[in-house]
Amino acid sequence: MLKPLVKGRGRVRAEVVKITSPVSLLGDLDPEAGKLAGVDVVGKIAALPYVKGSTVGPYVLWGAARRGKAPLAIVAQKPDLMLISACVLAGIPLFQGVLEEGCVNIDLETGAYDKC
């Protein structure tokens, strides 16, 4: 089970995409294409170690969400206040933990999940 930090609603089936290195929401997220570190995250769960960088990052994630180009949820091994703020601003569920690539059925409120 994942630890919910920014809760969502409902249970969904989604693909998990794993990003293996830390990312900057300002430099690594393309809010128009929906790519994070070159990986398509639109409608998917982005699993990453942690974010780094600028206080502008939350606004970049918000811009992606506004365009419909954001991940469905984010799972971070080491979430920080910047990532929490970004997810609250963008309305994106955030969980602490580790997920492997593949399909999962996840409860966006509790963080309970199982493989598809």
N, C-alpha and C positions, 0 to 999 in steps of 0.2 A: 504494500500500500504506500502511496505517496502522501507526503504531508502537504495539505492545502494551505497556501498563503494568500492567494486571491481566488476566491471561489467563483465558480460559474453555476450554471443550472443545467440539469438534465444528464442523461447518459448517452454517449455517442460512440460510434465506431469510427476510428481514424487511423491513418498511417503515421507511424513515428519515424521521423528523420533525425539521424544523429549527427551532430556537429562536434567534432572531436577537440577543437581548440577553442580557447576563449574568444568571444566576439565583442565588437563595439557596435552598438546600435546606430551610432552616428556614421561610422565608416564602412561597416560590413552589411548593413541592411539597406536594400534598395526598395524604398516604399512604393515605387511605381510598378516594379516587376514582381515584388513579393519574394525576393531572394535574399537569404541570409548566408553570408560567406559563400555565395554562389549556388546555394541549395534552395530549390523551390520549397517554400514553407506554407504557401497559401492553403488554408483548410486542413493543415496537418499539425501534428504535435512536434514541436522543435525541442529536442533533448540536447542539452549543452552543459559544459562544465560550469561556466560563469561568464558574466559580461564584464567589460572593462571600458573605461573611457568617460566621455563627456556627459555633462548634465543636460545636454541637448538631446541625448539619446531617447528619453521618454517621448519627446515630441515627434521624433522620427517614427517610432513605433505607433504613436497615435495617428500620424499621417497615413501609415500603411493600413491601419485598421479602418480609417475613414474611407479609404479607397477600396476596401474589401480585399486587401493584399497582405493580410497579417496571418500569422499562424493561429490555429484553432485554440491552442494552449501551449504553454512553455513549461518544460521540466528542467530545472537547474540543480546541479549537484551542490553549488555554493551560491545561493541567491543573496543579493545584497539590497540595500535600501533603494538604490537606483533602479534595479530591475523590478522591485516591488512597486515603486512609484510609476514606472513605465507601464506595467500591466494594469494597475488601477486606472490610470489615465486612459489607456486604450481599451479597457474592458475585456482583457484577455486573462483567462484563468492561469494561475501560476502555481506550480507545485515544486517542492523540494524532494529530490531523490534521483534515481537513475532508471532510465528506460532504455531497452535495446530496440533496434530498428525492427519494424514489422507492424502488423495490425494489432490494435488493442481496442477493447470495449472499456471505456473509462467513465466513471461518474465524476462530472466536473465540479461537484460540491465536496465530495468526501475524498477523492483521490484513489478510491478502490478501482482496480482494473484487472482484466484477464486478457489473455491472448485470444485473437479471433480464430 
